């Protein structure tokens, strides 16, 4: 979800500063929730700014750079390994236990594609 624009934040704060409207009236006028208006005004009182906080980036990855290099080596050694097999190989090499989603994201981050063996089509000639 995107943060509200700074322009909208300033207009909401200015509408409340006039003192003519209640918080719920300001919220309905700008089609935002009353809790947003309350939090915005509290933020303005404490920090003096109505700007949105920057995105914090989410949790850090459980696989460190050394673990990613081990993963790349495992894929190079056995390109047709499944995610479960890659997880077991990493665990045996001393990396932390991680789920298949983490492995998949690490492979995408390394720009590695899991290469499965090509399945050859059945022969066109009938067997006798």
N, C-alpha and C positions, 0 to 999 in steps of 0.2 A: 504494500500500500504506500502510495506517495504521500509525502508531507504536504500540508496546506502551504500555499504560496505565501511569500513574505508580504505581498500586497494585501491579501485577504487578512492576514494576521494583524497588519497595521490598521486596516479598516475596522476590524472587530474591536481592537483596543481603543481606537478613536471613538467609536460609537458608544462604548462603555464609559469613556472619560467624560462625555457630555453630561452624564448623570440623568438623562431624560428617560432611559430605558432600563428595565431590569435585565438580569443576565439571561433569563429565558426569552425575553423579547429580542435581545441582541442575537441569541442563538437561532431563533426562528427567522429573523430578518436575513441572516446570512446562510441559512440552512446548514448549520453545524450543530453539534450536540452541546448541551449545557456544560457537560464536563470538560469539553474542549475549551470553552470560554473561561471556565473557572481556572483550569490549569494554565491557560495563556496569561490570564491576569496575575496569577500567583508567580509565574515565571517573570513577568514584567516587573512585579514588585521586588522580587529577590535579586534578579540579575540586571534589570534595566533594559533588557532586550526581549523582543518577541520572536526573534529568529529561531528556526528549527535547529535542534541539535544535529550534528553530523552523524551519519550512519556509523555504527561501531564495528562493522565488519563480520560479526558472527563469531562462533567459536573457532578456536584454532584446530588445525588438523591433528589427528592422533599419530599420523605418520610423519616423522621428521625427514629431513633431506637424505640422511643415510638410509632410512627405510625405503624411500622412493628409489634410491639407487639399487638397493637389493631387489626391489620389485622389478626394475628394468632388467637386471641381470637374470632374474627368474624367467621373465618373459623371453629373453634372448635365448636362454638355455632350452626352454620348452614352450614354444609359441602357441601350442594348442592346449595349454593347461586351462582348466576351468577356474572360475574365481575362487571356488572352495579349495582347489588344489594350490592356487597361488597363496591363499591365506595360510594354509598349512606349511608351505615352504617358507613363508616369511616368519611364521611362528617358530619354526625349527631353526631359523637363522638368527633368532634373538630379537625380532621385532615384536611389538605388542600385538595382542589378538585384536583384530578389527573385523567388522562385518563386510559383506559383499558390496554394499553401497560405497563404503570408504575405499575399497579396492578399485571399484569401477571409476570413482571420481579421481583417484590417483592415476589410473591408467589414462584417463582423458587429459589430466593435467600434464602428463608426460608425453602426450600426443602419441600414445601407443594404442594400437587396436589389437584386440585379441584375435589371433589368427587361428582359426580352426582348420583342420585338415579338409581339403576339398573332397567332397563326396563325388565319386565318379559315377556317371549314369550307368544303368545296366546295359549290357551288350545288346546291340540291335539284332544279332543273330540268335535264333532260338537254340538252346542247348539240347543235345540229342539224348 
